[in-house]
Amino acid sequence: MAGNRLQTVLRIDEEVYEKIRILAARDRRSINNMIEGILQQYVENCEQQTGTILLKTKENS
């Protein structure tokens, strides 16, 4: 993962949040770390199915 970390606000269903909280506790992870891991896994699965997602940079924008 990139070294730059962004901070954002996330609105999430209370029941989903509680389930993520339980899963995070089982793995001895923070809720933030659990959500970040879930999102990273989703992106990796998408890239396996459709190819690498190219990010815009100053050079290619």
KEGU-940261 format. One record per atom (N, C-alpha, C): y, x, z; residue number from 0; atom name. Coordinates in steps of 0.001 Angstrom, whole numbers. Layout:
# residues N
+---------+---------+---------+-----+------+
:      yy :      xx :      zz : seq : atom :
+---------+---------+---------+-----+------+
:       Y :       X :       Z : NUM :   CA :
...
+---------+---------+---------+-----+------+
# end
This chain:
# residues 61
+---------+---------+---------+-----+------+
:      yy :      xx :      zz : seq : atom :
+---------+---------+---------+-----+------+
:   -1186 :     828 :       0 :   0 :    N :
:       0 :       0 :       0 :   0 :   CA :
:    1248 :     871 :       0 :   0 :    C :
:    2296 :     354 :    -556 :   1 :    N :
:    3547 :    1102 :    -626 :   1 :   CA :
:    4109 :    1333 :     773 :   1 :    C :
:    4893 :    2392 :     909 :   2 :    N :
:    5472 :    2726 :    2194 :   2 :   CA :
:    6601 :    1802 :    2614 :   2 :    C :
:    7284 :    1206 :    1660 :   3 :    N :
:    8387 :     295 :    1970 :   3 :   CA :
:    7826 :   -1055 :    2391 :   3 :    C :
:    8241 :   -1515 :    3543 :   4 :    N :
:    7739 :   -2795 :    4046 :   4 :   CA :
:    8904 :   -3768 :    4129 :   4 :    C :
:    8717 :   -4938 :    3555 :   5 :    N :
:    9734 :   -5974 :    3574 :   5 :   CA :
:    9444 :   -6957 :    4703 :   5 :    C :
:   10486 :   -7520 :    5238 :   6 :    N :
:   10358 :   -8536 :    6270 :   6 :   CA :
:   10711 :   -9876 :    5631 :   6 :    C :
:    9904 :  -10898 :    5922 :   7 :    N :
:   10138 :  -12208 :    5328 :   7 :   CA :
:    9791 :  -13301 :    6326 :   7 :    C :
:   10257 :  -14500 :    6059 :   8 :    N :
:    9936 :  -15662 :    6880 :   8 :   CA :
:    8856 :  -16435 :    6144 :   8 :    C :
:    7863 :  -16904 :    6874 :   9 :    N :
:    6750 :  -17630 :    6279 :   9 :   CA :
:    6594 :  -18966 :    6982 :   9 :    C :
:    6600 :  -20029 :    6214 :  10 :    N :
:    6316 :  -21352 :    6776 :  10 :   CA :
:    4849 :  -21636 :    6498 :  10 :    C :
:    4116 :  -21982 :    7542 :  11 :    N :
:    2677 :  -22167 :    7407 :  11 :   CA :
:    2228 :  -23330 :    8276 :  11 :    C :
:    1265 :  -24064 :    7780 :  12 :    N :
:     697 :  -25183 :    8510 :  12 :   CA :
:     187 :  -24709 :    9876 :  12 :    C :
:     444 :  -25485 :   10914 :  13 :    N :
:      89 :  -25088 :   12278 :  13 :   CA :
:   -1414 :  -24851 :   12435 :  13 :    C :
:   -2231 :  -25701 :   11835 :  14 :    N :
:   -3682 :  -25548 :   11955 :  14 :   CA :
:   -4159 :  -24257 :   11279 :  14 :    C :
:   -3609 :  -23965 :   10111 :  15 :    N :
:   -3965 :  -22724 :    9417 :  15 :   CA :
:   -3530 :  -21526 :   10249 :  15 :    C :
:   -2340 :  -21592 :   10811 :  16 :    N :
:   -1833 :  -20502 :   11654 :  16 :   CA :
:   -2767 :  -20256 :   12834 :  16 :    C :
:   -3188 :  -21323 :   13503 :  17 :    N :
:   -4061 :  -21178 :   14663 :  17 :   CA :
:   -5401 :  -20557 :   14269 :  17 :    C :
:   -5924 :  -20937 :   13109 :  18 :    N :
:   -7185 :  -20354 :   12642 :  18 :   CA :
:   -7018 :  -18868 :   12330 :  18 :    C :
:   -5892 :  -18518 :   11717 :  19 :    N :
:   -5620 :  -17100 :   11442 :  19 :   CA :
:   -5454 :  -16337 :   12755 :  19 :    C :
:   -4805 :  -16946 :   13723 :  20 :    N :
:   -4633 :  -16312 :   15030 :  20 :   CA :
:   -5989 :  -16020 :   15666 :  20 :    C :
:   -6912 :  -16966 :   15597 :  21 :    N :
:   -8251 :  -16780 :   16157 :  21 :   CA :
:   -8992 :  -15669 :   15418 :  21 :    C :
:   -8928 :  -15688 :   14088 :  22 :    N :
:   -9590 :  -14647 :   13299 :  22 :   CA :
:   -9009 :  -13269 :   13604 :  22 :    C :
:   -7700 :  -13194 :   13736 :  23 :    N :
:   -7047 :  -11922 :   14044 :  23 :   CA :
:   -7505 :  -11408 :   15411 :  23 :    C :
:   -7570 :  -12294 :   16389 :  24 :    N :
:   -8009 :  -11903 :   17734 :  24 :   CA :
:   -9445 :  -11391 :   17704 :  24 :    C :
:  -10307 :  -12037 :   16920 :  25 :    N :
:  -11699 :  -11592 :   16805 :  25 :   CA :
:  -11788 :  -10170 :   16263 :  25 :    C :
:  -10879 :   -9844 :   15334 :  26 :    N :
:  -10866 :   -8517 :   14707 :  26 :   CA :
:   -9961 :   -7528 :   15439 :  26 :    C :
:   -9370 :   -7986 :   16549 :  27 :    N :
:   -8415 :   -7163 :   17314 :  27 :   CA :
:   -7275 :   -6665 :   16422 :  27 :    C :
:   -6733 :   -7595 :   15634 :  28 :    N :
:   -5622 :   -7298 :   14736 :  28 :   CA :
:   -4460 :   -8203 :   15104 :  28 :    C :
:   -3265 :   -7800 :   14720 :  29 :    N :
:   -2113 :   -8682 :   14894 :  29 :   CA :
:   -2183 :   -9780 :   13837 :  29 :    C :
:   -1505 :  -10871 :   14102 :  30 :    N :
:   -1458 :  -11961 :   13123 :  30 :   CA :
:    -804 :  -11456 :   11839 :  30 :    C :
:     267 :  -10675 :   11966 :  31 :    N :
:     946 :  -10126 :   10804 :  31 :   CA :
:      -7 :   -9266 :    9974 :  31 :    C :
:    -751 :   -8395 :   10642 :  32 :    N :
:   -1691 :   -7525 :    9951 :  32 :   CA :
:   -2783 :   -8343 :    9274 :  32 :    C :
:   -3239 :   -9404 :    9913 :  33 :    N :
:   -4266 :  -10269 :    9330 :  33 :   CA :
:   -3739 :  -10956 :    8073 :  33 :    C :
:   -2542 :  -11520 :    8141 :  34 :    N :
:   -1964 :  -12201 :    6984 :  34 :   CA :
:   -1733 :  -11204 :    5848 :  34 :    C :
:   -1234 :  -10029 :    6173 :  35 :    N :
:   -1015 :   -9006 :    5152 :  35 :   CA :
:   -2334 :   -8619 :    4484 :  35 :    C :
:   -3397 :   -8487 :    5276 :  36 :    N :
:   -4706 :   -8164 :    4727 :  36 :   CA :
:   -5241 :   -9259 :    3818 :  36 :    C :
:   -5058 :  -10516 :    4227 :  37 :    N :
:   -5489 :  -11655 :    3416 :  37 :   CA :
:   -4743 :  -11658 :    2074 :  37 :    C :
:   -3444 :  -11430 :    2118 :  38 :    N :
:   -2643 :  -11411 :     890 :  38 :   CA :
:   -3049 :  -10246 :     -16 :  38 :    C :
:   -3289 :   -9077 :     580 :  39 :    N :
:   -3705 :   -7905 :    -200 :  39 :   CA :
:   -5045 :   -8171 :    -882 :  39 :    C :
:   -5979 :   -8778 :    -159 :  40 :    N :
:   -7286 :   -9103 :    -722 :  40 :   CA :
:   -7140 :  -10089 :   -1884 :  40 :    C :
:   -6254 :  -11071 :   -1736 :  41 :    N :
:   -6016 :  -12051 :   -2797 :  41 :   CA :
:   -5483 :  -11369 :   -4060 :  41 :    C :
:   -4505 :  -10487 :   -3884 :  42 :    N :
:   -3927 :   -9770 :   -5026 :  42 :   CA :
:   -4999 :   -8917 :   -5703 :  42 :    C :
:   -5808 :   -8212 :   -4929 :  43 :    N :
:   -6865 :   -7376 :   -5499 :  43 :   CA :
:   -7869 :   -8218 :   -6278 :  43 :    C :
:   -8238 :   -9392 :   -5747 :  44 :    N :
:   -9156 :  -10283 :   -6460 :  44 :   CA :
:   -8548 :  -10770 :   -7773 :  44 :    C :
:   -7277 :  -11123 :   -7751 :  45 :    N :
:   -6599 :  -11555 :   -8977 :  45 :   CA :
:   -6581 :  -10436 :  -10012 :  45 :    C :
:   -6288 :   -9221 :   -9564 :  46 :    N :
:   -6239 :   -8089 :  -10492 :  46 :   CA :
:   -7619 :   -7772 :  -11061 :  46 :    C :
:   -8665 :   -7972 :  -10292 :  47 :    N :
:  -10016 :   -7752 :  -10814 :  47 :   CA :
:  -10329 :   -8752 :  -11916 :  47 :    C :
:   -9821 :   -9968 :  -11783 :  48 :    N :
:  -10100 :  -11013 :  -12751 :  48 :   CA :
:   -9208 :  -10934 :  -13989 :  48 :    C :
:   -7942 :  -10558 :  -13784 :  49 :    N :
:   -6983 :  -10638 :  -14900 :  49 :   CA :
:   -6342 :   -9316 :  -15276 :  49 :    C :
:   -6632 :   -8255 :  -14541 :  50 :    N :
:   -6021 :   -6958 :  -14833 :  50 :   CA :
:   -4871 :   -6657 :  -13905 :  50 :    C :
:   -4449 :   -5416 :  -13942 :  51 :    N :
:   -3386 :   -4936 :  -13066 :  51 :   CA :
:   -2093 :   -5710 :  -13282 :  51 :    C :
:   -1446 :   -6050 :  -12208 :  52 :    N :
:    -144 :   -6710 :  -12266 :  52 :   CA :
:     906 :   -5612 :  -12301 :  52 :    C :
:    1648 :   -5538 :  -13391 :  53 :    N :
:    2653 :   -4495 :  -13560 :  53 :   CA :
:    3952 :   -4919 :  -12871 :  53 :    C :
:    4507 :   -4011 :  -12107 :  54 :    N :
:    5772 :   -4265 :  -11418 :  54 :   CA :
:    6911 :   -3713 :  -12259 :  54 :    C :
:    8021 :   -4418 :  -12246 :  55 :    N :
:    9202 :   -3916 :  -12945 :  55 :   CA :
:    9811 :   -2779 :  -12138 :  55 :    C :
:   10193 :   -1743 :  -12829 :  56 :    N :
:   10908 :    -636 :  -12209 :  56 :   CA :
:   12221 :    -455 :  -12942 :  56 :    C :
:   13079 :     388 :  -12426 :  57 :    N :
:   14366 :     623 :  -13083 :  57 :   CA :
:   14153 :    1192 :  -14493 :  57 :    C :
:   13062 :    1956 :  -14667 :  58 :    N :
:   12807 :    2583 :  -15969 :  58 :   CA :
:   12337 :    1573 :  -17016 :  58 :    C :
:   11577 :     540 :  -16611 :  59 :    N :
:   11030 :    -384 :  -17613 :  59 :   CA :
:   11596 :   -1787 :  -17533 :  59 :    C :
:   12700 :   -1987 :  -16820 :  60 :    N :
:   13267 :   -3342 :  -16720 :  60 :   CA :
:   14226 :   -3638 :  -17841 :  60 :    C :
+---------+---------+---------+-----+------+
# end
